[in-house]
Amino acid sequence: MIFVGLLWITCWIGLLLFASRIASRIPRLPPFVEDSLDELGDLVSVIVPARNEEKAVERGVRSILAQSYGNMEVIVVDDHSTDKTASILDKIADEDPRVSILHSPPLRDGWLGKPSAQSHGTDAARGEWLVFVDADIILHEHTISRAIQTAQARGLAGLTFIPKFISMSWSESGMVPLLPLAIAALRPDTANTPHGGGGFAAGAFILVSRDAYGTVGGHSCVKTEVIDDIAFGKAMKRAKLPFRAFEGFDAAEVRMYYGAKSLLYGLAKNISFLLGGAKGRPWLAVFNAFFFCSAISMPLGLVVTGSLAGEVAVALVGLTGYMIPIASVFAAGASLEYNARYLIFYPVAAWLIFLATLVAAYYMITRRTVLWRDREVRLAG
């Protein structure tokens, strides 16, 4: 058992080093240069798809309206919300003429909901630059100015950045120690390598020029993609357009989930695709998820079994392995905001991944859909 524990520690340290290497390839979004603000005359169209976002949409949209960039329009697409999202948006639009609301535009034939909403928003946009922002993102004051300045100074067709993640409940904070796995799986650094495959974009913030957007075919290139943001980044790279990813912890923040149920369905949408794919392999996803969660829980199991059996060395190896993911969170610094006392629950929170994969597998097998935001999303293929 000691050998298994040491192997786990070695693998996790290797993963952390790999994730750290990936992170080092993602530069920080350059700071705002006030003297350059007058030079930024192009109209920017900010497009915000929103479905059942009553908890976050008002703060998110108002953070856009508070931007220092002056020449801007905001188009919010209410994607058939069934909560108070629509009324909240109407109130904001009544207060600020820069805001336009598209209520429940028809779903384009053969499209998924979010890409369809973004496409409708683009059709109404007039800007030379398009910014796609998720409804729950809180932008800092100079974020759009910084993005435009960076794109113009570096000759980019667009850019994206990774925001600061906020996790407050036990389930959200319990997942935080597993973030290095997400970094390793998503490979955001591939957006910054001019050659090779990959590609990346974060739905938190995607800036793209109107010409580049047309070159990739707009959102039609991701019309059937559930994880549309990453797929869009890959499309930009396939088109060999200069599109880069940055670290934007001081540019925006987001709380993606609100408790275990919200996290569960968010994971059901994303994790099963990473583990098993969307083309008829749900049971492979379930197997991989079970193996993964068992591996994550293994050090805690060594602590318990070693303590009960009086095997001090086994318990110490298990405790060391258990603490390494927690220690890595403190090393992450400003990239995260979390409830520290819940970090110890990560082996329990990890099993939400297995439960989410079961949920996804059920919908994939029985209905060929994924449940997301109280709506079934039909899978392509």
Secondary structure as the mmCIF struct_conf table of DSSP 4:
data_model
#
loop_
_struct_conf.conf_type_id
_struct_conf.id
_struct_conf.beg_label_comp_id
_struct_conf.beg_label_asym_id
_struct_conf.beg_label_seq_id
_struct_conf.end_label_comp_id
_struct_conf.end_label_asym_id
_struct_conf.end_label_seq_id
HELX_RH_AL_P HELX_RH_AL_P1 ILE A 2 SER A 24
TURN_TY1_P TURN_TY1_P1 ARG A 25 ARG A 25
BEND BEND1 ILE A 26 ILE A 26
HELX_LH_PP_P HELX_LH_PP_P1 PRO A 27 PRO A 27
STRN STRN1 ARG A 28 ARG A 28
HELX_LH_PP_P HELX_LH_PP_P2 LEU A 29 PHE A 32
HELX_RH_3T_P HELX_RH_3T_P1 GLU A 34 GLU A 39
BEND BEND2 ASP A 42 ASP A 42
STRN STRN2 VAL A 44 ALA A 50
BEND BEND3 ARG A 51 ASN A 52
TURN_TY1_P TURN_TY1_P2 GLU A 54 ALA A 56
HELX_RH_AL_P HELX_RH_AL_P2 VAL A 57 LEU A 65
TURN_TY1_P TURN_TY1_P3 ALA A 66 ALA A 66
BEND BEND4 SER A 68 SER A 68
BEND BEND5 ASN A 71 ASN A 71
STRN STRN3 MET A 72 ASP A 78
BEND BEND6 HIS A 80 HIS A 80
BEND BEND7 THR A 82 LYS A 84
HELX_RH_AL_P HELX_RH_AL_P3 THR A 85 GLU A 95
TURN_TY1_P TURN_TY1_P4 PRO A 97 ARG A 98
STRN STRN4 VAL A 99 HIS A 103
BEND BEND8 SER A 104 SER A 104
HELX_LH_PP_P HELX_LH_PP_P3 PRO A 105 ARG A 108
TURN_TY1_P TURN_TY1_P5 ASP A 109 GLY A 110
HELX_RH_AL_P HELX_RH_AL_P4 GLY A 113 ALA A 124
BEND BEND9 GLU A 128 GLU A 128
STRN STRN5 TRP A 129 PHE A 132
TURN_TY1_P TURN_TY1_P6 ALA A 135 ASP A 136
STRN STRN6 ILE A 137 LEU A 139
TURN_TY1_P TURN_TY1_P7 GLU A 141 HIS A 142
HELX_RH_AL_P HELX_RH_AL_P5 THR A 143 ARG A 154
TURN_TY1_P TURN_TY1_P8 GLY A 155 GLY A 155
BEND BEND10 ALA A 157 ALA A 157
STRN STRN7 GLY A 158 ILE A 162
STRN STRN8 LYS A 164 SER A 167
BEND BEND11 SER A 169 SER A 169
HELX_RH_AL_P HELX_RH_AL_P6 TRP A 170 MET A 175
HELX_RH_3T_P HELX_RH_3T_P2 VAL A 176 LEU A 178
HELX_RH_AL_P HELX_RH_AL_P7 LEU A 179 LEU A 186
HELX_RH_3T_P HELX_RH_3T_P3 PRO A 188 ASN A 192
BEND BEND12 PRO A 194 GLY A 197
TURN_TY1_P TURN_TY1_P9 GLY A 203 ALA A 204
STRN STRN9 ILE A 206 SER A 209
HELX_RH_AL_P HELX_RH_AL_P8 ARG A 210 THR A 215
TURN_TY1_P TURN_TY1_P10 VAL A 216 GLY A 217
HELX_RH_3T_P HELX_RH_3T_P4 GLY A 218 VAL A 222
TURN_TY1_P TURN_TY1_P11 LYS A 223 THR A 224
BEND BEND13 VAL A 226 ILE A 227
HELX_RH_AL_P HELX_RH_AL_P9 ASP A 228 ARG A 238
TURN_TY1_P TURN_TY1_P12 ALA A 239 LYS A 240
STRN STRN10 PHE A 243 GLU A 247
TURN_TY1_P TURN_TY1_P13 PHE A 249 ALA A 251
STRN STRN11 ALA A 252 VAL A 254
BEND BEND14 GLY A 259 GLY A 259
HELX_RH_AL_P HELX_RH_AL_P10 ALA A 260 GLY A 276
BEND BEND15 ALA A 278 GLY A 280
HELX_RH_AL_P HELX_RH_AL_P11 PRO A 282 ALA A 309
TURN_TY1_P TURN_TY1_P14 GLY A 310 GLY A 310
HELX_RH_AL_P HELX_RH_AL_P12 VAL A 312 ALA A 332
HELX_RH_3T_P HELX_RH_3T_P5 GLY A 333 SER A 335
STRN STRN12 LEU A 336 TYR A 338
HELX_RH_3T_P HELX_RH_3T_P6 ALA A 340 PHE A 345
HELX_RH_AL_P HELX_RH_AL_P13 TYR A 346 THR A 366
TURN_TY1_P TURN_TY1_P15 ARG A 367 ARG A 367
BEND BEND16 ARG A 368 ARG A 368
STRN STRN13 THR A 369 TRP A 372
TURN_TY1_P TURN_TY1_P16 ARG A 373 ASP A 374
STRN STRN14 ARG A 375 ARG A 378
HELX_LH_PP_P HELX_LH_PP_P4 LEU A 379 ALA A 380
#
